[in-house]
Amino acid sequence: MPTLPRDSELTIGFAHAAYQLQDEFLTRGSAAKSVEMRSLDELKARAAELDVLVVSGLWRNELIAAAPKLRFVQSVSAGTDQFDKPAFSAAGIRLASAQGANERAVSEHAMALILTLTRQIHLARDNQTTRHWRPMIGDRSIREDELGGKTLVIVGLGRIGLRLAALAGAFGLRVIGVRRQPEPVAGIEAIVRPDQLHEVIAQADIVALTCPLTPETEGLIDARALAAMKPSAVLINVARGKVVDETALLAALTDGRIAGAGLDTFHDEPLPPASPFWALPQVVVTPHSAGETQRYEANVVDLLLENLGRLGRGETSLRNQIV
């Protein structure tokens, strides 16, 4: 197991394009030296100095070779698919995720997207922009709707999925979960295995993705899965973009085979200006911001300090350990 230097001899790097992680760390009274990097070029230039790195989107696996002192990486995000785990193990670098730092934020964001599409808040905002007072609607099928009694299928019942289920229950939604271990959970009507996905999404009014990106979940929502959904159903993605086949989703939306989507993640980020998802009125796009709150830096630094304490005491188990 890697041994870290004493705090006074430790160099911690904070690499993120926007978050104020070093500022938060400096309020905690640590004796460790810290450096802040806002770009990949800055990270590459300083990688050799670092014993510990706090990073997410700026990570590149070739940095392992450029950082011979590196012994621990604390991910800024819950997702860790960008990190080469076997390479970390081979280099003696420990890795922990930020799972739990954003469970409230992401579940609340998913619920906000559900409410936005159900109550047509996005269309109201469009009308506000053009100063258009929408008249009453005679066609009941295109009015705003109510959530009570509808069916929500949550794909992935980790912390985010379970919290979303609790929020959904408060709105009177019937909740079905999909996960590998289908043990019962209070407040969730049924939990099924992934091989039953198509069966349950055929019942869904809302399908919410809160699962990690793994070889098993990549492309999980493909043309066949979308074809199983009701034409009146909506898809919510606060997982990873690659859980969804975007070509198939675009076709399903433009052909009216599903009613709408709330999308926080995409294959390519930032979402290119030419992407057709921007222009679809039945789609709500958010910029991978589901986990971003005013408390996020504090939550990540809490995890970092707990794991530094464990490593400093020679413990082998990390909180949210990946490697």
C-alpha positions in Angstrom: 0.0 0.0 0.0 1.3 3.5 -0.8 2.6 5.6 2.1 2.0 9.3 2.1 4.5 11.8 3.4 3.6 13.8 6.5 1.2 16.7 5.9 4.0 19.2 6.1 5.9 17.4 3.3 2.8 16.6 1.2 1.9 18.4 -2.1 -1.8 18.2 -3.1 -2.9 19.3 -6.6 -6.4 20.6 -7.3 -7.2 20.4 -11.0 -10.5 21.7 -12.2 -11.5 24.3 -14.8 -14.0 26.0 -12.5 -14.4 24.7 -9.0 -12.8 26.5 -6.0 -11.4 23.4 -4.4 -8.1 24.8 -3.3 -9.9 27.8 -1.7 -12.1 25.3 0.3 -9.0 23.2 1.3 -7.2 26.3 2.6 -10.0 26.9 5.1 -9.3 23.6 6.7 -6.0 24.4 8.4 -3.9 21.6 6.8 -0.1 21.9 6.8 0.1 20.4 3.3 1.3 22.5 0.4 -1.4 22.9 -2.3 -1.4 24.0 -6.0 -4.3 24.9 -8.2 -4.4 24.0 -11.9 -7.1 25.2 -14.3 -6.1 23.5 -17.5 -4.7 20.2 -18.8 -1.5 22.0 -19.8 -1.1 23.3 -16.2 -1.7 19.9 -14.8 0.9 18.3 -17.1 3.4 20.9 -16.2 3.0 20.3 -12.4 2.2 16.6 -12.4 5.7 15.6 -11.2 5.4 17.6 -8.0 2.2 15.9 -6.8 1.7 13.3 -4.1 -2.1 13.7 -4.2 -4.3 14.9 -7.0 -8.0 16.0 -6.8 -9.3 15.8 -10.3 -12.0 14.6 -12.7 -12.5 16.0 -16.2 -8.9 17.1 -16.6 -7.5 13.6 -16.0 -5.7 11.8 -18.7 -4.2 8.3 -18.1 -0.9 9.3 -19.6 -0.4 11.5 -16.6 0.5 8.4 -14.6 3.9 8.2 -16.3 4.4 12.0 -15.7 3.7 11.8 -11.9 6.2 9.5 -10.3 5.4 10.8 -6.7 1.6 10.4 -7.1 0.1 8.0 -4.5 -3.6 9.0 -4.3 -6.2 10.5 -6.6 -9.5 11.8 -5.2 -12.0 12.0 -8.0 -14.1 15.2 -8.0 -17.0 13.2 -9.5 -18.9 10.1 -8.6 -18.1 8.6 -12.0 -14.6 7.2 -12.5 -14.8 5.7 -16.0 -12.1 8.1 -17.1 -9.5 6.5 -14.9 -7.6 3.3 -16.0 -8.0 1.2 -12.9 -5.5 -1.6 -13.8 -2.9 1.1 -14.6 -3.5 2.7 -11.2 -3.0 -0.6 -9.5 0.2 -1.3 -11.4 1.6 2.1 -10.5 0.6 1.8 -6.8 -1.8 4.8 -7.0 -5.0 4.7 -4.9 -8.2 6.0 -6.3 -11.5 7.1 -4.6 -14.6 8.5 -6.0 -16.8 11.4 -4.8 -19.8 9.1 -4.5 -22.3 10.6 -2.1 -21.0 14.2 -2.5 -23.7 14.9 -5.0 -26.5 12.4 -4.2 -28.9 15.1 -3.0 -28.0 17.5 -5.9 -28.4 14.9 -8.7 -31.6 13.3 -7.4 -33.1 16.8 -7.0 -32.0 17.7 -10.5 -33.6 14.6 -11.9 -36.8 15.5 -10.0 -36.6 19.0 -11.4 -36.3 17.7 -15.0 -39.3 15.4 -14.4 -41.4 18.3 -13.1 -40.2 20.6 -15.9 -41.3 18.2 -18.6 -44.6 17.3 -16.8 -45.6 20.8 -16.1 -44.1 22.2 -19.4 -42.0 24.8 -17.6 -39.5 24.8 -20.5 -42.3 25.8 -22.9 -43.5 28.5 -20.5 -40.0 29.9 -20.4 -39.9 29.9 -24.2 -43.2 31.7 -24.3 -42.0 34.2 -21.7 -39.0 35.0 -24.0 -41.3 35.9 -26.8 -43.9 37.6 -24.5 -46.6 35.1 -25.6 -49.5 34.4 -23.3 -50.5 30.9 -24.1 -54.3 30.4 -24.3 -56.2 27.6 -22.6 -55.8 24.3 -24.4 -58.8 22.3 -25.5 -56.8 19.2 -26.5 -56.2 17.3 -23.2 -53.4 15.2 -24.7 -51.1 18.3 -25.0 -51.8 20.0 -21.6 -49.6 20.0 -18.6 -50.0 16.8 -16.5 -50.0 15.6 -12.9 -47.4 13.1 -11.5 -49.7 11.3 -9.0 -50.3 7.7 -10.1 -47.8 7.7 -12.9 -45.0 5.1 -13.1 -41.3 6.0 -12.7 -38.7 3.4 -13.6 -35.3 4.2 -12.1 -32.4 2.4 -13.7 -29.6 2.2 -11.1 -30.5 2.2 -7.4 -27.4 3.5 -5.8 -27.5 6.5 -3.5 -28.9 8.8 -6.2 -31.5 6.4 -7.4 -32.7 5.6 -3.9 -33.0 9.3 -3.0 -34.8 9.9 -6.3 -37.2 7.1 -5.4 -37.9 8.8 -2.0 -38.6 12.2 -3.7 -40.8 10.5 -6.3 -42.9 8.9 -3.6 -43.7 12.3 -2.1 -45.3 13.2 -5.5 -47.4 10.0 -5.5 -45.4 8.3 -8.2 -45.3 4.5 -8.5 -41.7 3.5 -8.5 -40.0 0.5 -10.1 -36.2 0.0 -9.8 -33.7 -1.8 -12.0 -30.5 -3.1 -10.5 -28.4 -6.2 -10.4 -29.4 -7.2 -6.9 -33.3 -7.0 -6.8 -33.8 -7.1 -3.0 -36.9 -5.3 -1.8 -36.6 -1.6 -0.7 -39.2 0.3 1.2 -41.2 2.7 -0.9 -40.3 1.0 -4.2 -43.0 -1.2 -5.6 -40.8 -3.6 -7.4 -37.1 -4.1 -8.2 -36.1 -6.1 -11.2 -32.8 -7.3 -12.8 -31.4 -5.6 -15.9 -32.5 -8.4 -18.1 -36.1 -7.3 -17.3 -35.5 -3.7 -18.3 -37.6 -3.8 -21.5 -40.5 -5.4 -19.7 -40.7 -2.7 -17.0 -40.0 0.4 -19.2 -43.0 -0.6 -21.3 -45.0 0.3 -18.1 -43.2 3.6 -17.5 -44.4 7.1 -17.9 -40.9 8.3 -16.9 -37.6 6.4 -17.3 -34.8 7.9 -15.2 -31.1 6.9 -15.6 -29.0 7.1 -12.4 -26.6 4.2 -13.1 -22.8 4.4 -13.5 -21.2 3.9 -16.9 -19.9 0.4 -17.1 -19.4 -2.1 -20.0 -22.9 -3.4 -19.1 -24.6 0.0 -19.1 -22.9 1.5 -22.1 -25.6 1.9 -24.8 -28.2 0.4 -22.5 -30.9 2.7 -23.8 -30.8 1.7 -27.4 -33.3 1.6 -30.2 -34.9 -1.5 -28.8 -35.3 -0.1 -25.4 -36.7 3.2 -26.8 -39.1 1.2 -28.9 -40.4 -0.5 -25.7 -41.3 2.9 -24.2 -44.8 4.4 -24.4 -45.2 7.2 -27.0 -46.3 9.4 -24.0 -43.2 8.6 -21.9 -40.1 10.7 -21.2 -36.5 9.9 -20.6 -34.4 11.5 -17.9 -30.6 11.1 -18.0 -28.5 12.2 -15.1 -26.1 9.3 -15.4 -23.6 9.4 -18.3 -24.2 10.3 -21.9 -22.9 6.9 -23.2 -25.6 5.0 -21.3 -27.9 6.2 -24.2 -27.6 5.6 -27.9 -27.9 9.2 -29.0 -28.7 8.4 -32.6 -31.5 6.2 -31.6 -32.8 8.7 -29.0 -32.8 11.5 -31.6 -34.8 9.4 -34.0 -37.3 8.4 -31.3 -37.8 12.1 -30.3 -38.0 13.5 -33.9 -40.4 10.7 -34.9 -42.6 11.2 -31.9 -42.0 7.7 -30.6 -41.4 9.1 -27.1 -42.7 12.4 -25.8 -39.6 14.1 -24.5 -36.3 14.0 -22.7 -34.4 15.8 -19.9 -30.7 15.4 -20.6 -27.9 16.4 -18.3 -25.2 14.3 -20.0 -24.1 13.6 -23.6 -21.5 11.7 -25.5 -19.6 14.8 -26.4 -19.3 17.6 -23.8 -19.7 20.5 -24.1 -22.6 19.6 -26.4 -21.6 21.0 -29.8 -23.6 24.0 -31.1 -24.6 22.0 -34.1 -26.2 19.2 -32.0 -29.9 18.8 -33.0 -30.8 18.3 -29.3 -30.6 22.0 -28.7 -33.4 22.8 -31.0 -35.9 20.1 -30.0 -38.8 21.8 -28.1 -39.6 18.5 -26.2 -36.0 18.3 -24.8 -34.6 20.1 -21.8 -30.8 20.3 -22.0 -28.7 21.1 -18.9 -24.9 21.3 -19.1 -23.8 18.3 -16.9 -24.7 20.4 -13.9 -26.9 18.0 -11.9 -24.2 17.6 -9.2 -23.1 21.2 -9.1 -24.2 23.1 -6.0 -22.9 25.8 -3.7 -21.8 23.1 -1.2 -20.0 20.8 -3.7 -16.4 21.9 -3.0 -17.0 21.4 0.8 -18.4 17.9 0.2 -15.4 16.9 -2.0 -12.8 18.3 0.5 -14.6 16.4 3.3 -14.0 13.2 1.4 -10.4 14.1 0.5 -9.5 14.8 4.2 -11.1 11.6 5.4 -9.2 9.6 2.9 -5.9 11.4 3.6 -6.4 10.6 7.3 -6.9 7.0 6.5 -3.8 6.8 4.4 -1.8 8.7 6.9 -2.8 6.2 9.6 -1.7 3.3 7.3 -5.3 2.1 6.8 -5.9 0.0 3.7 -9.6 0.9 3.2 -10.6 4.2 1.6 -14.1 5.9 1.6 -15.5 5.3 -1.8 -12.5 3.2 -2.7 -12.1 2.3 -6.4 -8.4 1.1 -6.4 
